[in-house]
Amino acid sequence: KILHLIPYMHPSAGGPPVVVDRWCVELQKLGAEVQVLTTNAYDDGSSPDWIEQYRSRYPIDVCPLTGPKGFGFSSQLRSRFLELLPKVDLVHVHNLWGYSNQLAAKYCPKYSVPFVVSTHGMLDPHSLGRKSWKKRLYGSLMEWPAIRKASAVIFTHEEEERLARTSCSGLPHGHIVSLGTEDPPDIPRAELAEQFLTQYPQCRGKRLVTFLGRLHSKKGLDLLIPAMKSVIETVPDAMLILVGPGEPDYVSSLRQLCQQSGISESTLFVGSVAGIDKWAALAAASVFALPSYQENFAIALVEALRVGTPAMISNRINIWPDLVEKNAAMLCELDSTSIAAATISSLTNVQIALKMGEDGRRVAEENYTWPLSTNNLRHCYSKILNGRTQDAVT
């Protein structure tokens, strides 16, 4: 019986809700009982059925916030947590800097229930560098002592663990559990791409450089947009496609940057997509671009690989060595010149890009699936519950 404790599960909140959702679905297939406890953070009323969509797959309690969204305080969350805690075998906490972490650290030891923490990249030095003095102060007073009470920390890659240990000393034993992706629709890539081109006919006949994910400052879009000016000068039919949600002020700043860079006419902001529309956007791309400043895994990247789209990525994505070594992605440095050169190479060397897409699909299918990820996670849980935490899961 596993309780996943996470400050937010709204789909607009990025990757952690996706990870929790897929793990819960797959854990049930392996015979585990799961429960999710969360708050209504990020719920702006635009998707009123999001809770019921989760509830159709597994039990979930969504408690109303009674404090700032960032901290995730909820008096009802505490009450419900104390009701559930004696009934579960293990608590899996997701994310840092929130009230839920303090709940687990305070009450799990009292009930002799082990808990593990998935930091989702939040101990990366780049992540800690944002609002650094607040995080360092809160970390030393509250967060680090809480994490040290955990039975283990779940990392998605050895590099995530290495970086985390440079940020916080005395972390508990680490287990490596890579993430996965859903299977793409059983539809030929050309047919999927046609669905996107039918919806956005201005993209037909263009070579699409596509970013898909949350529009956020860590994604390197401030470098990608200026780089596209050089790309379009060399490849006139290139077009930048930005797919995903973002804070209105930040999206507005990206539009202004497009205008300043002279690429507004060659840029399309698509907004949020889901289901087959997401896969269609990835299939229509000539190259998937993710020049991020920091990613502990990047699910959207692996989804692009699953449909055979070649990818251009930065060396700040923790899984980059695994992909580049197997010709599954092209590497760029974190500057616009390098990003432009890698993008131009991907667009103009068609046979090389085609081979990279094929290799990327194979690597993703063999290494990054939710059943494989969840099997490793369940093995990790078993070790902890059996009191054996010496060996990392790889």
C-alpha positions, -999 to +999 in steps of 0.1 A: +000+000+000+017+031-013+007+067-006+020+093-031+022+127-014+026+155-039+018+193-035+000+195-069-014+171-095-030+196-119-019+187-155-006+223-161+020+219-134+046+201-155+063+167-153+059+155-117+021+149-120+027+129-151+053+107-133+030+101-103+000+093-126+019+067-147+036+051-117+002+047-100-014+031-131+015+007-135+019-001-098-017-013-097-010-037-126+018-051-104-006-057-076+001-027-054-025-006-038-020+031-044-034+064-032-026+100-041-029+129-017-025+164-031-039+199-032-058+220-058-027+242-066-026+254-102-063+248-106-075+279-125-109+264-134-100+259-170-102+221-169-129+212-143-128+175-149-091+169-141-097+153-107-123+129-121-099+118-149-074+108-123-101+093-100-112+070-128-077+053-126-069+053-089-080+068-055-070+105-052-078+131-025-075+167-036-074+191-006-080+229-009-051+252-003-053+274+027-020+292+021+004+303-007+004+281-038+042+277-037+043+262-002+011+241-006-002+245+030-036+228+035-051+220+069-073+194+053-042+178+037-027+173+072-060+158+085-063+134+056-026+124+058-030+114+094-061+094+085-043+075+058-008+071+073-016+041+097-031+023+067-002+024+043+032+006+041+052+034+025+049+071+017+064+084-015+069+122-013+074+142-045+091+176-049+107+199-024+100+233-008+065+223+004+043+215+033+039+179+023+076+172+029+073+185+064+043+163+070+061+132+060+092+140+080+073+148+111+047+120+112+061+090+093+087+083+120+060+085+147+039+058+129+070+038+119+061+042+082+091+046+059+091+074+033+111+081+002+116+113-017+117+121-054+133+155-058+125+157-095+157+177-102+150+203-075+184+197-058+202+205-091+225+235-086+208+254-114+174+249-097+188+260-064+203+291-080+168+305-086+158+324-055+190+310-041+192+327-007+156+318+002+162+282-008+195+279+010+181+294+042+149+273+041+169+243+030+193+244+060+166+251+085+138+228+072+142+210+039+176+192+044+167+179+079+134+166+065+150+148+036+176+132+059+148+114+077+138+096+045+147+059+040+159+067+005+159+093-023+147+083-057+167+097-086+161+094-123+197+092-133+232+089-118+239+125-128+209+138-109+222+120-078+257+134-083+245+170-086+221+166-057+249+154-034+269+185-042+240+206-030+229+188+001+253+168+023+241+137+042+214+126+018+200+091+024+208+062+002+199+068-035+181+046-059+181+052-096+148+047-113+146+060-149+113+074-161+093+064-192+069+075-218+035+063-230+034+044-262+026+066-292-006+059-312-004+029-335-005+053-365+022+058-391+042+090-384+032+106-417-005+102-408+001+117-374+020+146-389-008+152-414-032+157-385-010+186-372-006+201-407-043+200-413-049+219-381-021+244-388-019+247-426+006+276-423+032+249-413+027+228-445+058+227-466+080+241-437+108+224-418+096+226-382+118+232-353+096+222-324+097+227-287+071+209-266+067+213-229+061+239-203+072+274-215+096+282-187+128+302-183+149+271-176+141+256-210+166+277-230+140+294-251+158+327-246+186+311-266+166+291-291+146+321-303+176+343-313+193+312-328+163+308-351+172+340-368+204+324-381+186+292-389+160+309-410+187+329-429+203+296-439+171+275-442+144+300-453+116+275-450+124+267-413+097+276-387+097+276-349+068+258-332+064+264-295+039+240-279+029+241-243+014+262-215+032+290-197+027+319-173+011+348-193+038+373-185+066+349-196+048+339-228+044+376-236+081+381-231+088+353-256+066+369-281+085+402-277+118+383-281+105+368-314+096+402-326+130+416-316+147+387-333+127+393-365+111+358-365+075+365-355+063+356-390+081+323-387+070+314-352+038+296-341+026+295-304+003+265-302-005+264-265-014+233-245-020+200-263-028+165-250-035+131-263-032+125-301-026+162-307+006+160-287+019+131-307+008+148-340+029+179-331+059+157-323+055+137-355+053+168-377+086+182-364+117+180-385+137+184-352+128+185-316+147+213-298+154+213-261+184+235-252+175+235-215+195+249-187+185+220-165+164+188-169+166+158-147+150+136-173+127+154-199+097+132-207+088+153-238+122+146-253+118+109-250+083+111-264+098+128-295+123+100-298+094+075-296+079+088-328+113+089-346+118+127-345+155+136-343+164+157-312+188+186-305+196+189-268+219+207-244+244+190-221+224+201-191+198+173-197+210+146-174+204+117-198+223+134-227+253+111-225+231+080-228+214+095-260+244+110-277+266+079-272+240+059-291+234+085-319+199+092-305+203+130-302+225+158-314+243+179-287+245+217-285+262+241-261+242+267-241+247+295-266+227+307-296+255+301-320+259+264-311+221+260-310+218+275-345+246+253-359+231+221-345+196+230-358+209+238-393+228+205-393+197+186-383+176+203-410+200+200-439+216+166-434+185+147-441+199+112-442+219+117-409+188+131-393+167+102-405+192+077-390+193+096-358+155+095-356+156+057-361+183+052-335+164+075-311+132+055-315+150+022-307+169+036-277+136+050-262+117+018-268+144-003-251+151+019-221+123+044-213+090+028-208+066+031-179+064-007-172+102-009-170+104+022-148+077+009-125+092-025-122+124-008-109+104+014-086+086-016-071+119-033-066+132-003-048+101-002-025+106-039-017+142-033-007+132-005+016+103-024+032+126-054+037+152-032+053+178-037+025+189-003+010+225-011+002+221-017-035+209+010-060+183+000-086+197+007-121 
